[in-house]
Structures are given as structure tokens and as C-alpha cells.
Amino acid sequence: MSDEIKKPNNDDPAVVSDREAQVVAEDRAGRTWAYRVWTSAWFQIFQTSVIAFCCPGMYNAMSGMGGGGNVDPHISAQSSVALTATGAASYLIVCVPIFEIIGVRAMGLGGWTYALYSGALLNYANNGNGAFVVASGALLGLGSAFFWLVQGAVMIAYPLPHQKGRAIAAFWIIFNLGGCIGGFIAFGQNYGKANSGTISNSTYWAFIAIMIVGAILSCLLAPPWLVVRSDGSRAGHNPKLNKHDESAGNKFLRVAKREALSVLALRHEKRVIFLIPMFFAANWFYSYQQNIMNGTSFDLDGRTLNSALYWAAQMIGGFLIGAVCDFPWLSRPKRALLAWAFVFVFGNAVMGGGLAFENLREAHPADWIVFQSSEYAGPAVLYFFYGMLDALWQGLSYWMLGAMCSTPELGGKLVAVYKVSQSVGAAIAYQLTTDNLSGRKQFISNWCIIAITLVVAFPAVLRITEPTEEEARGGMTEGEKTDMVPEDFKKTAAEGAL
């Protein structure tokens, strides 16, 4: 094990080997300015964030209004069950092997499914075709699995250890700016609309157009072996160095087998085991917050403005958790403890306010909160804080994963475990809404999960260590060099590090 860095949190470039720096410099010599910008790690993080702004950001804007902007939240909940169940089933079986074969281009397989789903909601608003919404939700589950797998690998593996909190914050702000702007678009186009409660057709078309732009951008990501971090190191190895002369089908089976063994090897990483319940809870809250609280308690004006404020709150939460996780005057273990304590205290305080709202909600009929009434402000602030809590929760989860890896390959595996757990939890939560479980029982489940899973995750927090010198310059972590990655990959990664 290499020596630990004495000052891992400063902003000075990490040391890169002379040979690596020479090879990278020679490769980039004579390249255009646009190419050098395109292949920089921070530009790739920014590009991924813009894609998230266009695709899941707009999807979030619709979901945040309750029922995808429609009056019947059960149709949206059923499609969400199909989405999350398909995603959970496909991450490890389909998406990770394909990601290993074609790399970040896998994001292009998922971008267009967001536009298709929005089109299905538009069709439902006009024709009442719920089956199309559910079917497109299932397809979106596969597409979003590709998207989030690539996004997670880029976000936690491209930045250096002392930059990962900032990378998470930057992504979360840009991504949720999409949901925020989308919410304000819906609010402006539907303000004062005295109809049955659905958003207008033009709102759906605006979402679809933006999603198509994101789908195009998702096909233009640079491969990791061309991407250069701020210290001059490569973000990934060239898979062409892996000499295998075989058909596409045989390659998929070989890679799928290897990836399955690789994911199973993560059981030796105890931090992952302790974090799985927290991953499971990551999207558990959405069904209650969006379909019960926002979808059935507010009128249309209130719902659309709440959606915008919810995602604006995510931007603030993303900034805060990123700042805490990259706090320059503390070691990485102390930052982990501070971030965990912050999320624990904030989460339980917000849920205390949620209990007061739930007591009021049960005593009133549906849509009892009118936007222009005095009753709007308090519940709207609570919904804002719910958005902040979600960003803090997921930001801490991603940062913990980032502390375990420095390569996109392992990053993809860790993100797959995270997203599978998250999808299973969300599918169960949405099914509870579909089964008409009372809002109070769903709220109680939210609070219990927040308190319990954070306590279970605490041993993982205590196991966060300082980055080694090799990790700080973009090399493999100790886990990547031992039992978390198969031998054939470690050999290939070592050969392709330059």
C-alpha cells in the first residue's frame, strides 16, 4: 500500500508520473483548442450535467407536479413501478455488460426514451391511453438505467479525490436546474387555468423538444481513455488493449459473466454492504412527496410552482453537500462524519415538520391548499425542504461511492449496485401508492427509513480513509487493486493507464 498524502484536500495538482505526463502531452500536442476542451474531465462532467438537465431534469419537472401533470396519480405510479422494476432488473444483467463493451456511448441508448415517455403522457392527457404510459415507463426504465450508469461513472471517477464533492455539487445544480426551469415553464403556461387539472399540450411539447436535445448530446460524450483530468492523468484505459477476437454475442456473454463475478466480489467491500439500505431508500420518498403530498393536496398552480421550488431546493442541497464533502480544512474521514451528521440531523428535523403537515392533510379534502391562499406558504416550504433532503441524501451516497474508486469501470459497478438498490426501493414505494396505502402510513415508512438506514450506514462512514498518493493522481484505489476487480481487468487497466 502506497504512502498516504499528507495534504489530500489542497487544490495543488497531484503528482503524475513523468512517463504518463509525456504520453498525454504528446497525444494532445497539435490538437485543436476545441478538442482539448472537449476531452477535459470537467467539460465531460459539465456535458453530462447538461444532458441530465435536458432528459431526467425535464422528467423530474413533470413528476414533481404529481401524476406526471395529470389528475390521476395512480397512472403515473403504475408507470413508475414499471420504470423502476425494469431498471432494477436491467442494471446488472444488461446495462453493465453493454457499458463495459461500448463505454460512455451507452448513454445514447437511453436519452430518447425520456422523450418517448413524455409523448405517452401527452397521449394520455388527450386520449386517456394509460397502457401506453405504463409501457413507455417500462422502456424508460431500461433507458434511464443506461443513463444513470454512465452518469454515475463519470461523476465519481473523472474528478480527483479532493474534487469529487465539487463534481457532485456541479452536476446536481445543473441537473436540477432542468427540473426547476421545467417547473416554472409549466407554472407560467398553466397559471390560472380553470380546467380539469392537467397541464397544457404545449407544456408537454416543450418538454419533448428539450429532451430530444439531450438525447443528441448523449451521443457526443468523449470515451474515457481520451479524457484528461486536471492533473494530466487519463480518466480510463483503452479497451482495445484487451485482446479478444470474438463475435459480439460471445463478447457480451464473456463480459456479462465477468461483470457478475466482479459485482459479487463487492461483498468483500464492507462499506458497500453497510450502504445498501441507504441506497434502497434514495428514491423511496418520491411517491409520497410527489403523488400524495403535492399531487392531492395542492391545486394546479400550487403543484406546478412546488415542482419548480422542489428542484431549486435540490440545487441548494447539492451545493451544500458538495461543500461539506470537499471542506478543505478537514481530512476525508472527518468530512465523511460531518456530512453524515448533517444529513441525519437535517433529515429528522424535516420529517418532524412533515408529521405536522400530515396531521393537517388528513383533516382536509383533496386539493385543499389553494395557491393564492394563506395556507399555501407553510406546506410549500416543507416541500422545498423535502427537495433539499433528497439532494443531501443522494449527494452523500455518491460521494461515499467516489471514495471507493478512481476508474470509470469500477465506478460503473458501484453505481449499478446503488441504482439497483434505489430502483427496488422506489418500485416498492410506488406500488404502495398504487395499492392505495394511506398517506400517513407512507409518511411513517419514510421517516423510519431515513432514521434506520442512516444508522446502518454509519459503520461505512467510519471506514472512509485518506486517499493514497496513487489514488489522488487518478490511479486505482486499494480496493480496485485487490479483490474488487477481476485479475484480467486489473492487468488491462494497468497496461492501458497511459
C-alpha positions, 0 to 999 in steps of 0.5 A: 500500500502506497504512502498516504498524502499528507495534504489530500484536500489542497487544490495543488495538482497531484503528482503524475508520473513523468512517463504518463505526463509525456504520453498525454502531452504528446497525444494532445500536442497539435490538437485543436483548442476545441478538442482539448476542451472537449476531452477535459474531465470537467467539460465531460462532467459539465456535458453530462450535467447538461444532458441530465438537465435536458432528459431526467431534469425535464422528467423530474419537472413533470413528476414533481407536479404529481401524476406526471401533470395529470389528475390521476396519480395512480397512472403515473405510479403504475408507470413508475413501478414499471420504470423502476422494476425494469431498471432494477432488473436491467442494471446488472444483467444488461446495462453493465455488460453493454457499458463495459463493451461500448463505454460512455456511448451507452448513454445514447441508448437511453436519452430518447426514451425520456422523450418517448415517455413524455409523448405517452403522457401527452397521449394520455392527457388527450386520449386517456391511453394509460397502457401506453404510459405504463409501457413507455415507463417500462422502456424508460426504465431500461433507458434511464438505467443506461443513463444513470450508469454512465452518469454515475461513472463519470461523476465519481471517477473523472474528478480527483479525490479532493474534487469529487464533492465539487463534481457532485455539487456541479452536476446536481445544480445543473441537473436540477436546474432542468427540473426547476426551469421545467417547473416554472415553464409549466407554472407560467403556461398553466397559471390560472387555468380553470380546467380539469387539472392537467397541464397544457399540450404545449407544456408537454411539447416543450418538454419533448423538444428539450429532451430530444436535445439531450438525447443528441448530446448523449451521443457526443460524450468523449470515451474515457481513455481520451479524457484528461483530468486536471492533473494530466492523468487519463480518466480510463484505459483503452479497451482495445488493449484487451485482446479478444477476437470474438463475435459480439454475442460471445463478447457480451456473454464473456463480459456479462459473466465477468461483470457478475463475478466482479459485482459479487466480489463487492461483498468483500467491500464492507462499506458497500454492504453497510450502504445498501439500505441507504441506497434502497431508500434514495428514491423511496420518498418520491411517491409520497412527496410527489403523488400524495403530498403535492399531487392531492393536496395542492391545486394546479398552480400550487403543484406546478410552482412546488415542482419548480421550488422542489428542484431549486431546493435540490440545487441548494442541497447539492451545493451544500453537500458538495461543500461539506464533502470537499471542506478543505480544512478537514481530512476525508474521514472527518468530512465523511462524519460531518456530512453524515451528521448533517444529513441525519440531523437535517433529515429528522428535523424535516420529517418532524415538520412533515408529521405536522403537515400530515396531521393537517392533510388528513383533516382536509379534502383533496386539493385543499391548499389553494395557491393564492391562499394563506395556507399555501406558504407553510406546506410549500416550504416543507416541500422545498425542504423535502427537495433539499433532503433528497439532494443531501441524501443522494449527494452523500451516497455518491460521494461515499461511492467516489471514495471507493474508486478512481476508474470509470469501470469500477465506478460503473459497478458501484453505481449499478449496485446503488441504482439497483438498490434505489430502483427496488426501493422506489418500485416498492414505494410506488406500488404502495401508492398504487395499492392505495396505502394511506398517506400517513402510513407512507409518511411513517415508512419514510421517516423510519427509513431515513432514521434506520438506514442512516444508522446502518450506514454509519459503520461505512462512514467510519471506514472512509480513509485518506486517499493514497498518493496513487489514488489522488493522481487518478490511479486505482484505489486499494480496493480496485487493486485487490479483490474488487476487480477481476485479475484480467481487468486489473492487468488491462487497466494497468497496461492501458493507464497511459 
